[in-house]
Each structure stands twice: as structure tokens, then as C-alpha cells.
Amino acid sequence: MKTNGLDWLAIVLVVVGAITWGILGVTGLTGETINVVSLILEPIFRPGPAQTVEYLIYVLVGVSGIYLLYTAYKMGRASRRAARERRRRDATTRTDTTADYTDTDTDNTNTES
């Protein structure tokens, strides 16, 4: 299965989301939670729009996760199809390579007297 730009964008967004959740979880266990996305967006946007952009990023990460579930299903289906074709191809080559010895002359008698 070939990957396209949408596949790579989804992978990047899901990785960013996973790292964000990992940092949020680790810092939540050790004390005060740190939200990396809001820290990055604070200097770029005012507080109101920053929160809206933050939520949009979370929505894109969620949609990317769903898209990757669909992509994983497609990959599994393609893998099963390739394995089925490989088994079918192996079965036909095995039957084609077996020799039929019924027509060969097996008489090894010496006719010289």
C-alpha cells in the first residue's frame, strides 16, 4: 500500500498528539500539568483565539487518529489479499512443476542376446 500526503499529515498529527498527551500525563503525575500546545500558542495568539486554535488542533489530532484506524484496516486488508495471492500462486507453481512419469519408457531390459 502506498502512502500519500494525507497519510503522512495524519501520522505527524497523531505523533504530536501522543507526545502532548505523554508530557501532560507525566507532568500531571509529578505535580502541575504542562500543556505543550497552549505553551506554544500563547506567544503567537491572544488568549481567546489561542484557545480556539488549541481546540482545533485537538480536533485535527482526533480526526487523524480515526483516519489512521481506517488506514490500518486498509493495510490489513491489503496484507491478507497479498497473502492469499501468494498462497494461490505457490499452489499453482507446485502443481505445474510436478512431473508426470506415466508416459515415460521404464523398460530397462537389455535386448542384446
MOPAC internal coordinates of N, CA, C and O (Angstrom, degrees):
PM7 1SCF
backbone

  N    0.0000 0     0.00 0     0.00 0    0    0    0
  C    1.4330 1     0.00 0     0.00 0    1    0    0
  C    1.5213 1   108.40 1     0.00 0    2    1    0
  O    1.2310 1   120.50 1   -48.36 1    3    2    1
  N    1.3029 1   116.65 1   131.64 1    3    2    1
  C    1.4550 1   121.42 1  -179.36 1    5    3    2
  C    1.5304 1   109.51 1   -89.38 1    6    5    3
  O    1.2310 1   121.21 1   -33.80 1    7    6    5
  N    1.3339 1   115.29 1   146.20 1    7    6    5
  C    1.4542 1   119.64 1   176.91 1    9    7    6
  C    1.5199 1   109.80 1   -98.02 1   10    9    7
  O    1.2310 1   121.04 1   -30.62 1   11   10    9
  N    1.3161 1   115.62 1   149.38 1   11   10    9
  C    1.4555 1   120.93 1   178.40 1   13   11   10
  C    1.5179 1   109.12 1  -120.40 1   14   13   11
  O    1.2310 1   120.32 1     3.22 1   15   14   13
  N    1.3157 1   117.00 1  -176.78 1   15   14   13
  C    1.4556 1   121.68 1  -178.00 1   17   15   14
  C    1.5227 1   113.12 1   -62.03 1   18   17   15
  O    1.2310 1   120.76 1   143.27 1   19   18   17
  N    1.3383 1   116.15 1   -36.73 1   19   18   17
  C    1.4634 1   119.80 1   179.09 1   21   19   18
  C    1.5296 1   111.01 1   -65.43 1   22   21   19
  O    1.2310 1   120.45 1   142.27 1   23   22   21
  N    1.3285 1   116.74 1   -37.73 1   23   22   21
  C    1.4681 1   120.44 1   177.09 1   25   23   22
  C    1.5261 1   110.30 1   -61.30 1   26   25   23
  O    1.2310 1   120.65 1   133.88 1   27   26   25
  N    1.3250 1   116.36 1   -46.12 1   27   26   25
  C    1.4710 1   119.99 1  -178.36 1   29   27   26
  C    1.5273 1   111.30 1   -67.69 1   30   29   27
  O    1.2310 1   119.61 1   142.00 1   31   30   29
  N    1.3217 1   118.35 1   -38.00 1   31   30   29
  C    1.4614 1   121.16 1   176.99 1   33   31   30
  C    1.5297 1   109.87 1   -62.74 1   34   33   31
  O    1.2310 1   120.58 1   137.09 1   35   34   33
  N    1.3203 1   116.49 1   -42.91 1   35   34   33
  C    1.4625 1   120.17 1   178.87 1   37   35   34
  C    1.5233 1   110.83 1   -63.72 1   38   37   35
  O    1.2310 1   120.17 1   139.34 1   39   38   37
  N    1.3238 1   117.27 1   -40.66 1   39   38   37
  C    1.4662 1   120.52 1   178.93 1   41   39   38
  C    1.5223 1   110.47 1   -63.29 1   42   41   39
  O    1.2310 1   120.17 1   134.88 1   43   42   41
  N    1.3310 1   117.27 1   -45.12 1   43   42   41
  C    1.4705 1   120.63 1  -179.90 1   45   43   42
  C    1.5211 1   110.49 1   -62.56 1   46   45   43
  O    1.2310 1   120.17 1   134.99 1   47   46   45
  N    1.3340 1   117.29 1   -45.01 1   47   46   45
  C    1.4632 1   119.57 1   179.91 1   49   47   46
  C    1.5205 1   112.24 1   -63.98 1   50   49   47
  O    1.2310 1   119.81 1   140.63 1   51   50   49
  N    1.3110 1   117.96 1   -39.37 1   51   50   49
  C    1.4624 1   120.43 1   179.49 1   53   51   50
  C    1.5311 1   110.34 1   -69.23 1   54   53   51
  O    1.2310 1   119.97 1   142.65 1   55   54   53
  N    1.3140 1   117.67 1   -37.35 1   55   54   53
  C    1.4725 1   120.34 1   176.79 1   57   55   54
  C    1.5236 1   110.19 1   -64.81 1   58   57   55
  O    1.2310 1   120.34 1   135.82 1   59   58   57
  N    1.3350 1   116.95 1   -44.18 1   59   58   57
  C    1.4736 1   120.31 1   176.87 1   61   59   58
  C    1.5251 1   109.99 1   -59.73 1   62   61   59
  O    1.2310 1   120.39 1   136.06 1   63   62   61
  N    1.3222 1   116.85 1   -43.94 1   63   62   61
  C    1.4590 1   120.25 1   178.17 1   65   63   62
  C    1.5209 1   112.57 1   -63.30 1   66   65   63
  O    1.2310 1   120.74 1   139.56 1   67   66   65
  N    1.3230 1   116.19 1   -40.44 1   67   66   65
  C    1.4683 1   119.58 1   179.37 1   69   67   66
  C    1.5215 1   111.21 1   -65.69 1   70   69   67
  O    1.2310 1   120.42 1   138.09 1   71   70   69
  N    1.3222 1   116.80 1   -41.91 1   71   70   69
  C    1.4684 1   119.87 1   178.51 1   73   71   70
  C    1.5275 1   110.14 1   -65.62 1   74   73   71
  O    1.2310 1   120.34 1   138.77 1   75   74   73
  N    1.3259 1   116.95 1   -41.23 1   75   74   73
  C    1.4687 1   120.86 1   178.55 1   77   75   74
  C    1.5229 1   110.96 1   -61.22 1   78   77   75
  O    1.2310 1   120.61 1   133.31 1   79   78   77
  N    1.3302 1   116.44 1   -46.69 1   79   78   77
  C    1.4652 1   119.75 1   178.86 1   81   79   78
  C    1.5243 1   111.18 1   -65.63 1   82   81   79
  O    1.2310 1   120.32 1   143.48 1   83   82   81
  N    1.3266 1   116.99 1   -36.52 1   83   82   81
  C    1.4684 1   119.93 1   177.44 1   85   83   82
  C    1.5144 1   112.09 1   -63.42 1   86   85   83
  O    1.2310 1   120.30 1   134.26 1   87   86   85
  N    1.3361 1   117.03 1   -45.74 1   87   86   85
  C    1.4688 1   120.86 1   178.59 1   89   87   86
  C    1.5206 1   110.23 1   -65.23 1   90   89   87
  O    1.2310 1   120.35 1   137.90 1   91   90   89
  N    1.3226 1   116.94 1   -42.10 1   91   90   89
  C    1.4624 1   121.43 1   178.79 1   93   91   90
  C    1.5306 1   110.66 1   -61.47 1   94   93   91
  O    1.2310 1   120.53 1   138.19 1   95   94   93
  N    1.3319 1   116.60 1   -41.81 1   95   94   93
  C    1.4621 1   120.06 1   179.61 1   97   95   94
  C    1.5173 1   112.92 1   -68.45 1   98   97   95
  O    1.2310 1   120.33 1   136.53 1   99   98   97
  N    1.3282 1   116.97 1   -43.47 1   99   98   97
  C    1.4720 1   120.32 1  -179.08 1  101   99   98
  C    1.5202 1   110.50 1   -66.23 1  102  101   99
  O    1.2310 1   120.61 1   134.99 1  103  102  101
  N    1.3385 1   116.44 1   -45.01 1  103  102  101
  C    1.4615 1   118.19 1  -179.90 1  105  103  102
  C    1.5263 1   111.65 1   -70.67 1  106  105  103
  O    1.2310 1   119.79 1   152.66 1  107  106  105
  N    1.3218 1   118.00 1   -27.34 1  107  106  105
  C    1.4615 1   120.97 1   175.89 1  109  107  106
  C    1.5164 1   111.66 1   -68.65 1  110  109  107
  O    1.2310 1   120.71 1   147.33 1  111  110  109
  N    1.3213 1   116.26 1   -32.67 1  111  110  109
  C    1.4608 1   120.06 1   178.07 1  113  111  110
  C    1.5273 1   111.89 1   -75.04 1  114  113  111
  O    1.2310 1   120.55 1   148.91 1  115  114  113
  N    1.3123 1   116.56 1   -31.09 1  115  114  113
  C    1.4657 1   120.11 1  -175.43 1  117  115  114
  C    1.5130 1   113.30 1   -93.30 1  118  117  115
  O    1.2310 1   119.13 1   170.22 1  119  118  117
  N    1.3127 1   119.27 1    -9.78 1  119  118  117
  C    1.4677 1   120.58 1  -179.38 1  121  119  118
  C    1.5010 1   110.78 1   156.68 1  122  121  119
  O    1.2310 1   121.02 1    57.65 1  123  122  121
  N    1.3427 1   115.66 1  -122.35 1  123  122  121
  C    1.4636 1   121.02 1  -177.95 1  125  123  122
  C    1.5266 1   110.24 1   -78.24 1  126  125  123
  O    1.2310 1   120.69 1   -47.29 1  127  126  125
  N    1.3311 1   116.28 1   132.71 1  127  126  125
  C    1.4627 1   120.25 1  -178.55 1  129  127  126
  C    1.5180 1   110.99 1   -73.01 1  130  129  127
  O    1.2310 1   121.01 1   -33.54 1  131  130  129
  N    1.3243 1   115.67 1   146.46 1  131  130  129
  C    1.4598 1   122.88 1   177.83 1  133  131  130
  C    1.5235 1   107.66 1  -120.02 1  134  133  131
  O    1.2310 1   120.65 1   -58.53 1  135  134  133
  N    1.3225 1   116.37 1   121.47 1  135  134  133
  C    1.4535 1   121.62 1   177.22 1  137  135  134
  C    1.5274 1   107.56 1   -99.69 1  138  137  135
  O    1.2310 1   120.57 1   -72.03 1  139  138  137
  N    1.3106 1   116.52 1   107.97 1  139  138  137
  C    1.4628 1   122.10 1  -174.65 1  141  139  138
  C    1.5237 1   111.11 1   -64.32 1  142  141  139
  O    1.2310 1   119.99 1   139.99 1  143  142  141
  N    1.3171 1   117.62 1   -40.01 1  143  142  141
  C    1.4639 1   121.03 1  -178.19 1  145  143  142
  C    1.5228 1   110.24 1   -62.53 1  146  145  143
  O    1.2310 1   119.77 1   134.40 1  147  146  145
  N    1.3149 1   118.05 1   -45.60 1  147  146  145
  C    1.4676 1   119.59 1  -179.88 1  149  147  146
  C    1.5180 1   110.81 1   -68.34 1  150  149  147
  O    1.2310 1   119.74 1   146.07 1  151  150  149
  N    1.3297 1   118.10 1   -33.93 1  151  150  149
  C    1.4668 1   120.21 1   176.52 1  153  151  150
  C    1.5213 1   111.85 1   -64.60 1  154  153  151
  O    1.2310 1   120.46 1   143.18 1  155  154  153
  N    1.3180 1   116.72 1   -36.82 1  155  154  153
  C    1.4749 1   120.29 1   179.93 1  157  155  154
  C    1.5309 1   110.46 1   -73.67 1  158  157  155
  O    1.2310 1   120.27 1   142.67 1  159  158  157
  N    1.3348 1   117.09 1   -37.33 1  159  158  157
  C    1.4615 1   120.41 1  -175.64 1  161  159  158
  C    1.5241 1   113.79 1   -80.89 1  162  161  159
  O    1.2310 1   119.12 1   158.95 1  163  162  161
  N    1.3441 1   119.29 1   -21.05 1  163  162  161
  C    1.4664 1   122.06 1  -178.32 1  165  163  162
  C    1.5252 1   113.53 1   -55.10 1  166  165  163
  O    1.2310 1   119.02 1   131.06 1  167  166  165
  N    1.3340 1   119.47 1   -48.94 1  167  166  165
  C    1.4706 1   117.57 1  -178.41 1  169  167  166
  C    1.5314 1   113.57 1   -72.55 1  170  169  167
  O    1.2310 1   119.82 1   161.26 1  171  170  169
  N    1.3319 1   117.95 1   -18.74 1  171  170  169
  C    1.4595 1   120.59 1  -175.62 1  173  171  170
  C    1.5254 1   111.24 1   -87.65 1  174  173  171
  O    1.2310 1   119.69 1   137.72 1  175  174  173
  N    1.3314 1   118.19 1   -42.28 1  175  174  173
  C    1.4629 1   122.95 1  -174.43 1  177  175  174
  C    1.5243 1   110.55 1  -118.25 1  178  177  175
  O    1.2310 1   120.85 1   -19.44 1  179  178  177
  N    1.3329 1   115.98 1   160.56 1  179  178  177
  C    1.4619 1   121.21 1   171.03 1  181  179  178
  C    1.5281 1   107.45 1   -71.42 1  182  181  179
  O    1.2310 1   119.65 1   -15.86 1  183  182  181
  N    1.3229 1   118.27 1   164.14 1  183  182  181
  C    1.4738 1   120.33 1  -175.15 1  185  183  182
  C    1.5218 1   115.33 1   -55.96 1  186  185  183
  O    1.2310 1   118.45 1   139.35 1  187  186  185
  N    1.3180 1   120.57 1   -40.65 1  187  186  185
  C    1.4655 1   121.85 1  -179.08 1  189  187  186
  C    1.5189 1   112.37 1   -66.64 1  190  189  187
  O    1.2310 1   119.84 1   122.91 1  191  190  189
  N    1.3473 1   117.90 1   -57.09 1  191  190  189
  C    1.4684 1   119.29 1   178.55 1  193  191  190
  C    1.5310 1   113.55 1   -64.50 1  194  193  191
  O    1.2310 1   120.03 1   150.77 1  195  194  193
  N    1.3233 1   117.55 1   -29.23 1  195  194  193
  C    1.4654 1   120.25 1   179.29 1  197  195  194
  C    1.5239 1   110.35 1   -62.52 1  198  197  195
  O    1.2310 1   120.84 1   139.75 1  199  198  197
  N    1.3157 1   116.01 1   -40.25 1  199  198  197
  C    1.4646 1   119.22 1   179.56 1  201  199  198
  C    1.5231 1   110.93 1   -68.37 1  202  201  199
  O    1.2310 1   120.08 1   142.83 1  203  202  201
  N    1.3297 1   117.46 1   -37.17 1  203  202  201
  C    1.4637 1   120.95 1   177.47 1  205  203  202
  C    1.5240 1   110.42 1   -64.81 1  206  205  203
  O    1.2310 1   120.10 1   135.08 1  207  206  205
  N    1.3193 1   117.41 1   -44.92 1  207  206  205
  C    1.4664 1   121.27 1   178.20 1  209  207  206
  C    1.5259 1   110.04 1   -64.05 1  210  209  207
  O    1.2310 1   120.32 1   141.14 1  211  210  209
  N    1.3251 1   116.99 1   -38.86 1  211  210  209
  C    1.4688 1   120.82 1   177.73 1  213  211  210
  C    1.5300 1   110.59 1   -59.95 1  214  213  211
  O    1.2310 1   120.38 1   135.32 1  215  214  213
  N    1.3228 1   116.87 1   -44.68 1  215  214  213
  C    1.4670 1   120.15 1   178.96 1  217  215  214
  C    1.5206 1   111.45 1   -66.33 1  218  217  215
  O    1.2310 1   120.43 1   142.81 1  219  218  217
  N    1.3314 1   116.78 1   -37.19 1  219  218  217
  C    1.4707 1   119.78 1   176.65 1  221  219  218
  C    1.5318 1   110.91 1   -63.50 1  222  221  219
  O    1.2310 1   120.39 1   140.82 1  223  222  221
  N    1.3183 1   116.87 1   -39.18 1  223  222  221
  C    1.4695 1   120.22 1   176.97 1  225  223  222
  C    1.5240 1   110.13 1   -62.70 1  226  225  223
  O    1.2310 1   120.35 1   137.43 1  227  226  225
  N    1.3389 1   116.94 1   -42.57 1  227  226  225
  C    1.4644 1   120.04 1   178.66 1  229  227  226
  C    1.5287 1   111.37 1   -63.65 1  230  229  227
  O    1.2310 1   120.29 1   141.78 1  231  230  229
  N    1.3291 1   117.04 1   -38.22 1  231  230  229
  C    1.4675 1   120.81 1   177.62 1  233  231  230
  C    1.5270 1   109.58 1   -64.63 1  234  233  231
  O    1.2310 1   120.17 1   136.08 1  235  234  233
  N    1.3470 1   117.28 1   -43.92 1  235  234  233
  C    1.4681 1   120.40 1   178.73 1  237  235  234
  C    1.5295 1   111.47 1   -62.89 1  238  237  235
  O    1.2310 1   120.23 1   142.03 1  239  238  237
  N    1.3226 1   117.17 1   -37.97 1  239  238  237
  C    1.4637 1   120.17 1   177.50 1  241  239  238
  C    1.5313 1   110.19 1   -65.19 1  242  241  239
  O    1.2310 1   120.32 1   138.73 1  243  242  241
  N    1.3306 1   116.99 1   -41.27 1  243  242  241
  C    1.4674 1   120.43 1   178.09 1  245  243  242
  C    1.5169 1   112.38 1   -64.41 1  246  245  243
  O    1.2310 1   120.29 1   136.06 1  247  246  245
  N    1.3374 1   117.05 1   -43.94 1  247  246  245
  C    1.4617 1   121.00 1   178.29 1  249  247  246
  C    1.5322 1   109.95 1   -64.34 1  250  249  247
  O    1.2310 1   120.54 1   141.99 1  251  250  249
  N    1.3379 1   116.58 1   -38.01 1  251  250  249
  C    1.4700 1   120.18 1   177.71 1  253  251  250
  C    1.5213 1   111.45 1   -63.63 1  254  253  251
  O    1.2310 1   120.44 1   141.53 1  255  254  253
  N    1.3181 1   116.75 1   -38.47 1  255  254  253
  C    1.4676 1   120.07 1   177.03 1  257  255  254
  C    1.5199 1   111.82 1   -62.92 1  258  257  255
  O    1.2310 1   120.52 1   137.44 1  259  258  257
  N    1.3267 1   116.61 1   -42.56 1  259  258  257
  C    1.4667 1   120.30 1   177.41 1  261  259  258
  C    1.5215 1   110.51 1   -65.03 1  262  261  259
  O    1.2310 1   120.41 1   138.79 1  263  262  261
  N    1.3277 1   116.82 1   -41.21 1  263  262  261
  C    1.4673 1   120.99 1   178.10 1  265  263  262
  C    1.5340 1   110.51 1   -61.96 1  266  265  263
  O    1.2310 1   120.30 1   139.69 1  267  266  265
  N    1.3339 1   117.03 1   -40.31 1  267  266  265
  C    1.4643 1   119.28 1   179.25 1  269  267  266
  C    1.5277 1   111.77 1   -69.06 1  270  269  267
  O    1.2310 1   119.77 1   149.89 1  271  270  269
  N    1.3197 1   118.05 1   -30.11 1  271  270  269
  C    1.4735 1   119.45 1   172.60 1  273  271  270
  C    1.5232 1   109.96 1   -61.84 1  274  273  271
  O    1.2310 1   120.54 1   136.22 1  275  274  273
  N    1.3306 1   116.57 1   -43.78 1  275  274  273
  C    1.4643 1   121.31 1   177.39 1  277  275  274
  C    1.5310 1   110.35 1   -63.25 1  278  277  275
  O    1.2310 1   120.65 1   137.97 1  279  278  277
  N    1.3376 1   116.35 1   -42.03 1  279  278  277
  C    1.4657 1   120.61 1   178.86 1  281  279  278
  C    1.5268 1   110.88 1   -63.49 1  282  281  279
  O    1.2310 1   120.17 1   139.47 1  283  282  281
  N    1.3292 1   117.27 1   -40.53 1  283  282  281
  C    1.4636 1   120.54 1   177.48 1  285  283  282
  C    1.5269 1   110.56 1   -63.03 1  286  285  283
  O    1.2310 1   119.87 1   141.38 1  287  286  285
  N    1.3231 1   117.85 1   -38.62 1  287  286  285
  C    1.4589 1   121.36 1   176.25 1  289  287  286
  C    1.5237 1   110.44 1   -62.22 1  290  289  287
  O    1.2310 1   120.58 1   135.31 1  291  290  289
  N    1.3493 1   116.50 1   -44.69 1  291  290  289
  C    1.4674 1   120.07 1   178.58 1  293  291  290
  C    1.5232 1   111.05 1   -62.40 1  294  293  291
  O    1.2310 1   120.32 1   139.49 1  295  294  293
  N    1.3280 1   116.99 1   -40.51 1  295  294  293
  C    1.4651 1   120.31 1   179.57 1  297  295  294
  C    1.5224 1   110.94 1   -64.45 1  298  297  295
  O    1.2310 1   120.27 1   138.12 1  299  298  297
  N    1.3237 1   117.09 1   -41.88 1  299  298  297
  C    1.4585 1   120.59 1   178.00 1  301  299  298
  C    1.5129 1   111.98 1   -63.53 1  302  301  299
  O    1.2310 1   121.03 1   138.29 1  303  302  301
  N    1.3311 1   115.64 1   -41.71 1  303  302  301
  C    1.4629 1   120.16 1   178.41 1  305  303  302
  C    1.5241 1   111.28 1   -64.08 1  306  305  303
  O    1.2310 1   120.33 1   137.83 1  307  306  305
  N    1.3385 1   116.98 1   -42.17 1  307  306  305
  C    1.4637 1   120.96 1   178.39 1  309  307  306
  C    1.5207 1   110.71 1   -65.72 1  310  309  307
  O    1.2310 1   120.26 1   142.71 1  311  310  309
  N    1.3255 1   117.11 1   -37.29 1  311  310  309
  C    1.4602 1   120.94 1   178.95 1  313  311  310
  C    1.5254 1   111.09 1   -66.46 1  314  313  311
  O    1.2310 1   120.66 1   136.69 1  315  314  313
  N    1.3258 1   116.35 1   -43.31 1  315  314  313
  C    1.4697 1   119.32 1   178.16 1  317  315  314
  C    1.5181 1   110.87 1   -64.45 1  318  317  315
  O    1.2310 1   120.46 1   140.25 1  319  318  317
  N    1.3366 1   116.72 1   -39.75 1  319  318  317
  C    1.4648 1   120.56 1   178.89 1  321  319  318
  C    1.5257 1   110.33 1   -64.31 1  322  321  319
  O    1.2310 1   119.87 1   138.00 1  323  322  321
  N    1.3262 1   117.86 1   -42.00 1  323  322  321
  C    1.4663 1   121.15 1   179.32 1  325  323  322
  C    1.5260 1   110.86 1   -65.38 1  326  325  323
  O    1.2310 1   120.03 1   140.23 1  327  326  325
  N    1.3292 1   117.55 1   -39.77 1  327  326  325
  C    1.4628 1   120.37 1   178.54 1  329  327  326
  C    1.5283 1   110.63 1   -65.79 1  330  329  327
  O    1.2310 1   120.64 1   139.66 1  331  330  329
  N    1.3338 1   116.38 1   -40.34 1  331  330  329
  C    1.4636 1   120.09 1   178.31 1  333  331  330
  C    1.5246 1   110.63 1   -63.47 1  334  333  331
  O    1.2310 1   120.19 1   137.08 1  335  334  333
  N    1.3354 1   117.25 1   -42.92 1  335  334  333
  C    1.4687 1   121.06 1   178.01 1  337  335  334
  C    1.5257 1   111.05 1   -64.53 1  338  337  335
  O    1.2310 1   120.44 1   140.47 1  339  338  337
  N    1.3264 1   116.76 1   -39.53 1  339  338  337
  C    1.4642 1   120.97 1   179.33 1  341  339  338
  C    1.5323 1   110.71 1   -64.20 1  342  341  339
  O    1.2310 1   120.51 1   137.34 1  343  342  341
  N    1.3481 1   116.63 1   -42.66 1  343  342  341
  C    1.4704 1   119.67 1   177.14 1  345  343  342
  C    1.5160 1   111.18 1   -63.93 1  346  345  343
  O    1.2310 1   120.14 1   138.62 1  347  346  345
  N    1.3252 1   117.33 1   -41.38 1  347  346  345
  C    1.4568 1   121.46 1   179.78 1  349  347  346
  C    1.5250 1   110.28 1   -64.95 1  350  349  347
  O    1.2310 1   120.38 1   138.02 1  351  350  349
  N    1.3315 1   116.88 1   -41.98 1  351  350  349
  C    1.4589 1   121.03 1  -179.96 1  353  351  350
  C    1.5333 1   110.70 1   -66.94 1  354  353  351
  O    1.2310 1   120.10 1   139.81 1  355  354  353
  N    1.3341 1   117.41 1   -40.19 1  355  354  353
  C    1.4630 1   120.89 1   178.02 1  357  355  354
  C    1.5258 1   111.30 1   -65.23 1  358  357  355
  O    1.2310 1   120.62 1   141.89 1  359  358  357
  N    1.3292 1   116.41 1   -38.11 1  359  358  357
  C    1.4606 1   119.86 1  -179.93 1  361  359  358
  C    1.5259 1   110.71 1   -66.87 1  362  361  359
  O    1.2310 1   119.57 1   141.60 1  363  362  361
  N    1.3210 1   118.43 1   -38.40 1  363  362  361
  C    1.4676 1   119.99 1   179.73 1  365  363  362
  C    1.5150 1   111.38 1   -73.05 1  366  365  363
  O    1.2310 1   119.29 1   146.29 1  367  366  365
  N    1.3296 1   118.96 1   -33.71 1  367  366  365
  C    1.4735 1   119.29 1   178.56 1  369  367  366
  C    1.5160 1   110.90 1   -71.98 1  370  369  367
  O    1.2310 1   119.71 1   148.00 1  371  370  369
  N    1.3243 1   118.16 1   -32.00 1  371  370  369
  C    1.4723 1   120.01 1   177.37 1  373  371  370
  C    1.5220 1   110.80 1   -66.72 1  374  373  371
  O    1.2310 1   119.75 1   139.69 1  375  374  373
  N    1.3078 1   118.08 1   -40.31 1  375  374  373
  C    1.4642 1   119.73 1  -179.19 1  377  375  374
  C    1.5211 1   110.89 1   -74.27 1  378  377  375
  O    1.2310 1   119.71 1   151.51 1  379  378  377
  N    1.3210 1   118.16 1   -28.49 1  379  378  377
  C    1.4590 1   121.00 1   179.47 1  381  379  378
  C    1.5275 1   112.22 1   -75.92 1  382  381  379
  O    1.2310 1   119.68 1   151.72 1  383  382  381
  N    1.3205 1   118.22 1   -28.28 1  383  382  381
  C    1.4601 1   120.39 1  -175.28 1  385  383  382
  C    1.5210 1   113.49 1   -89.99 1  386  385  383
  O    1.2310 1   119.57 1   168.55 1  387  386  385
  N    1.3165 1   118.43 1   -11.45 1  387  386  385
  C    1.4564 1   119.43 1   178.44 1  389  387  386
  C    1.5225 1   109.02 1   -74.97 1  390  389  387
  O    1.2310 1   121.03 1   -48.04 1  391  390  389
  N    1.3008 1   115.64 1   131.96 1  391  390  389
  C    1.4720 1   120.28 1  -177.13 1  393  391  390
  C    1.5183 1   110.29 1   -89.33 1  394  393  391
  O    1.2310 1   121.22 1   -34.21 1  395  394  393
  N    1.2935 1   115.27 1   145.79 1  395  394  393
  C    1.4499 1   121.61 1   177.26 1  397  395  394
  C    1.5282 1   106.73 1  -101.47 1  398  397  395
  O    1.2310 1   120.26 1   -70.54 1  399  398  397
  N    1.3242 1   117.11 1   109.46 1  399  398  397
  C    1.4626 1   121.79 1  -175.12 1  401  399  398
  C    1.5265 1   113.22 1   -94.39 1  402  401  399
  O    1.2310 1   119.48 1  -169.40 1  403  402  401
  N    1.2823 1   118.59 1    10.60 1  403  402  401
  C    1.4609 1   120.18 1  -177.12 1  405  403  402
  C    1.5183 1   112.02 1   -73.51 1  406  405  403
  O    1.2310 1   119.14 1   154.52 1  407  406  405
  N    1.3264 1   119.25 1   -25.48 1  407  406  405
  C    1.4590 1   121.46 1  -177.19 1  409  407  406
  C    1.5292 1   113.01 1   -92.36 1  410  409  407
  O    1.2310 1   119.52 1   175.18 1  411  410  409
  N    1.2934 1   118.51 1    -4.82 1  411  410  409
  C    1.4727 1   120.09 1  -176.15 1  413  411  410
  C    1.5209 1   109.92 1   -82.75 1  414  413  411
  O    1.2310 1   121.06 1   -26.24 1  415  414  413
  N    1.3152 1   115.58 1   153.76 1  415  414  413
  C    1.4714 1   122.12 1  -179.57 1  417  415  414
  C    1.5257 1   107.61 1   -82.27 1  418  417  415
  O    1.2310 1   120.08 1   -64.82 1  419  418  417
  N    1.3141 1   117.44 1   115.18 1  419  418  417
  C    1.4503 1   121.37 1  -179.90 1  421  419  418
  C    1.5258 1   112.05 1  -107.41 1  422  421  419
  O    1.2310 1   120.14 1  -168.59 1  423  422  421
  N    1.3042 1   117.35 1    11.41 1  423  422  421
  C    1.4479 1   121.74 1  -179.95 1  425  423  422
  C    1.5345 1   108.95 1   -81.73 1  426  425  423
  O    1.2310 1   120.22 1   -70.63 1  427  426  425
  N    1.3074 1   117.18 1   109.37 1  427  426  425
  C    1.4551 1   121.80 1  -179.90 1  429  427  426
  C    1.5252 1   111.73 1  -108.42 1  430  429  427
  O    1.2310 1   120.27 1  -148.93 1  431  430  429
  N    1.2822 1   117.10 1    31.07 1  431  430  429
  C    1.4725 1   119.16 1  -179.45 1  433  431  430
  C    1.5010 1   109.79 1   -78.74 1  434  433  431
  O    1.2310 1   121.21 1   -36.41 1  435  434  433
  N    1.2513 1   115.29 1   143.59 1  435  434  433
  C    1.4636 1   121.95 1   178.82 1  437  435  434
  C    1.5229 1   107.70 1   -86.05 1  438  437  435
  O    1.2310 1   119.81 1   -60.40 1  439  438  437
  N    1.3175 1   117.96 1   119.60 1  439  438  437
  C    1.4432 1   121.82 1  -177.53 1  441  439  438
  C    1.5139 1   112.63 1   -89.65 1  442  441  439
  O    1.2310 1   120.23 1   175.44 1  443  442  441
  N    1.3111 1   117.16 1    -4.56 1  443  442  441
  C    1.4538 1   119.43 1   179.31 1  445  443  442
  C    1.5143 1   109.44 1   -77.77 1  446  445  443
  O    1.2310 1   120.44 1   -47.08 1  447  446  445
  N    1.3003 1   116.77 1   132.92 1  447  446  445
  C    1.4539 1   120.68 1   178.15 1  449  447  446
  C    1.4865 1   110.90 1  -125.96 1  450  449  447
  O    1.2310 1   120.10 1   180.00 1  451  450  449

